Amino acid sequence: MITAAADGSSLDNPGPAGWAWYIDDRRWAAGGWPRGTNNMGELMAVLDLLRSTAEAGEDLTVLCDSQYAINCCTKWIPGWKRRGWKKRDGKPVLNRDLLEQLDVALAGRAVAFEWVKGHAGHRLNEAADTRARAAATAYRDGTPVDEGPGFGDGGDVRTAGDGQAGGPRGSRRRSGDVVDSPLEAPDPSGDTQPAGAQAGLFDLPETPLTPDQELLVELTRLEKLALSDEVRSDPALMGELLAPDFVEHGSSGRLWTRGRMLADLAPLEVRPKFETLGLMRLSGDCVLLRWRERAGSRVVLRASIWARGGVHGWRMRFHQGTLVR
């Protein structure tokens, strides 16, 4: 059994990005792009690990701190492929090039995926994260990337897990799984994908958005998802968007904690119209999003504080609604 951690890193998401997988100090690899997303790094780390161990003839366990990467590999790819690489809303699946290559690399392999909490001291995850971030930093600084020794001819590649893997264990890809996620995190720059080291894999938009514009697009998307019937019908999906310490001061004057919000979750009676008003960076990892809600004659000014973290890169920590009289 081969046990390896795979991780991705993007300094500005999108921005200089890196990926890495790690088995031990003699068997690891890293790479990246001048411009990419965290999700690209997560997927590429798994893809390169699969390719590097293809001839090993052993079962593979991949440790990831990204539920997005795990769900892509174990649940979502078959359904997307069946629909012509389109989501249920008919929009193209993002990162399709990497996903198609993963579909090929996973075929016939005995691969298990385990979720581990990132930045929590897990030895293999920390080693992969350090190397992925180092690759992203090298692309940012224009310095050589340490690509690592690779898998090589291996010798004994069996490694024991640290006993720190949490969450759902042993998630395996099954050809019958057809599960889609409304929370698939896109590349905020639009339908095109960031430029990569592999020629023809990605194309940059002719006029790239500024980092703040890209972030505004991404957080607006997540905010709208929190209003959707699908998310508001599933506490697990809503829970992925809310930080553990989430609090809302509702427009009615009611105070909502995360637990109360999830317990009372239900689709909205009227889908509001969404008007983005602006974005303000409170710190590097904390952003205030302002928007206006219109539902019939009712108008509410809303403000949400989003902090970096979680499966999709950002989680809502605070929300306030102010009814316009």
N, C-alpha and C positions, 0 to 999 in steps of 0.2 A: 504494500500500500504506500502510495506517495501522498504526502500531506504538504500542501503549499499554501501560502497566503498570496492573494492578488489584490492590488490597490491602485487607485488613480489619484491624481492631484492636478488641480488647475489653480493658478495663483489669483486669477480674477474671475474665472468661470463665466464667460470664456476669457482665455488669456494664455500665457505660456503654460503648457500642460505636460505632465509626465505620467508614466505608468511603470509598474514593476511587479514582478512575482518573486517569491523567496521561499526556498526550501531549507537551505543552510548556507553557511558562508562560502561554500564551494559551488553551490548551485543556485544561481539567481540571475535575473536579467532585468534591464530597464531601458526605457526609450521615451520618446515624446514628440511634441510638435511645437513650433513657435506660437501657434494659436489653437486652442482646443478647449473642450469642456471637461469637467470632472467625470461625467458619464462616459465620454469617449475613452478616458484613461482607464476607468474601471473595466470596460468591455475589452479594450486592447490588451490589458494585463491578462485577462482570462484567455483570450484568443492566443496570445503568444505562449502562454503556459501549455495550452492544449497542443499546439503545434510542436513545442519543444519536447514534450513527453510522449508524443504519438507512438514512437517505436519502443517505448519502455516495456510494454506488455504487462503493466500493472494497473490496478484500480487507482483512481485519483480522487482525492478529497481536496476541494478548493475552499479556502477560508476567505470570506469577503465581508467587509463592513458596509457594503452597498446592497440594500434590498433590491434596488433597480437592476443591478447586474445579475443577482440571483434569480429574480423573477423573469428576466429576459431569457435566461438559459434554461429554466425549469418549467415555465408556464406559458409565457406570452408568444414566443417565436412561432410555435405551430399555428396558432390562430392568425397571427399577422400574415404568415406565409400563405395560409389558405385563402385569405382575403386579398391576395396580391400585394402584400406589404402595405396594407392600409389599416388604420384604426377603425373602430366601430363608427366613428363620425365621418368616415370617408377620407380623412386627411392622411397624407403619407406618413408612414412611421419614420421617425428621425433615427439617425445613425444606421440606416439600412445597410450600407456597405459592410460595416462591422458585423451586424446581425446576420447577414447572409453568410459571411465567412464563419461565424460561430456555429451556424446551423450545420455547415459542412463538417467543421472540426469536431462537433459533438456526436455526429452520426456514428453509431456502433461502439461508442466509448462507454465504459463504466465509470461515470463521474458523479460524485456526490458534492453538494454545495452546503456549506454551513455558514451561518451568520455569526460574526463576532463583533462586539462593540468596539468601535474605533477609538483610538487615543485612550485606551483603558489599560495599557500595560501588557497586552497580549504580545508575547515575544515575536512570533512570526508576523503578525499584523504590523507591529511597530517597525520591524525590519523592512517590510515591503513599503510602508508609508514613507519611511525615511528616504528610501531609494527613489520612489516616485517623485517626491518633492524635490530631491536633489536634481533629478532630470529636468523638472519644470524650471527650477532656478537656473540651471545651466542654459536652457533656451532663452530665458529672460536676460541673462547676463552675456550671452554670446560666447560661452566657454564650452569646452568639450564635454560631452555627456559620457559618464561612466556606464557603459552598457552591460558590465558584469561578465562573469565567465560563461553564462548560459548553462544548459543542462549537461553538456559534455557526454561522455560515455557512461558517466554516472557512478559506477561501483554500487555501493549500498545506498539507495536513495530513500530508505524507510526513515521517517522521522516521526517522533511521538508528538501528539498535540499537547498543549500546555494545560489542558483541562479548563480553559477559560472561555471556550466557545459558548456563547449564549444564544437564546432565541431558538427558532425551529431548526432542528438538526436533521441531517441526512436528506435534504430536499433533492430529489433526483428528477431529471428531465424524463417525461413520459410522452410518447408520441400522441396520446389521446388528450393531453391537457390543452384546452382552448380557453385561456383566461386572458383578458385584456385589462389594462389599467388606465383609468382616466387621469392618473397622476404621473404618467410618463413624462419625465422632465426633458424639454426640448433644448436645442441650441437656440438661445434667445435671438440670434441674429436673423432668424427666418428659416426658409426652406433649404438654403444652401448650408454646407457644413464647413468647419474651419479647415485650413490648409494643413496637410499632414506630411510626414516624412515619406510616405509611400506615394509615388507619383500617380495622379489621377484618382486618389481615394477621396479627397475632399476638395472643394473649391471655395475660395473666399468670396463673399459678396463684393461687388465692385465698389460700393460705398459703405464700409463697415460702420455700424452704430458705435457711438461712444459707450464706455462702460456703464455710465449712468442710464443711458437710453436702453441698453440691453437689460439692465437690472429692472428697469421700470416695466419692460415687456414681460419679463419672467414673473415678477411679483404680481402684476395685474392678472396674469394667467392663473396663478395659484389662488389669488383672491376670488376670481370668478369660479374656480373649481369648488371653493368652499361654499358657494351658493347653489351649485348644481344639484339636481335631484339625486343623481347617482351617489355623490359623496354624502349628501345629507340623509341618505337612506342606509348608510353603512358606517357605524361608529369607528370601525377599524381604519377606513379610508380617511375619515375626518381626523382621527387620532394621529395620522402621519403628518398632518398639516399643523397641528397645535403643539406648542412646546409644553413640557410637563408643568410649568408654572403659569400657563395661560390664564388670563383674566379678561373679561369683557365688561365694560360699563355700557349697558344697552341703552338705546334711545328712549325706552320706556322708564328708565331709571333703575332697572333691575341689574343686580350684580350676578355675573355668570362666572363660575369657575370652570376649569376644564372638565371635571367630573360631571358637573351639572349639565354642561353643554352636551356632552356625549350621551348622558342618560335621557335627555329630553329631545334628542335630535330627530328631526322630521323634515320632509321637503317643504319648501316655502309655498304658501298658498298662491302668491303672485310672484312671478320672476321679475325682479327689478331691473331697470335699465342702469347700466354702469357707465359712469363718466369719470375718467381718471383726471385728477387735479394736479398731482405732482408728487415728487419723491424728494426726501431729504435724508442725507447720510448723517446718522447720529454718531457713528464710529465705523471702523472698517468692517465690523461684523454685525452692525445693527442699523436698520433703515426704517424710516417712517414713510408710509404710503398713504396719500390722501385721495379720496374719491367721493363722488356724489351719487347717492342712490335715489332713483325716481321710480315710484310704483303708484300709478294713477296720479292722484293729486298730492300724494305724500312724498315729501322730499327730506332726506336725511343726509347730513354731512358725516362722513366716516373717516376714521384714521386708524391705521393698523401699524404696529411695530413688529417688524420681522427680524429675526436673528439667525445668523448662519448656523446650520446644523441640521441633523435629521437626514432621512432617506433622500429627500429631494433638494438638498442644499440649503433650504431656508424653512424656518418654522415660525408661525405667528405666536408672539408672546403676549400681546396686548391689543385690544380693540375697543374703540369707543364710537358710539353713534350719538349725534346731536340732531334732534328733530328741528326742522326749520318751520317756524310758525308762520 
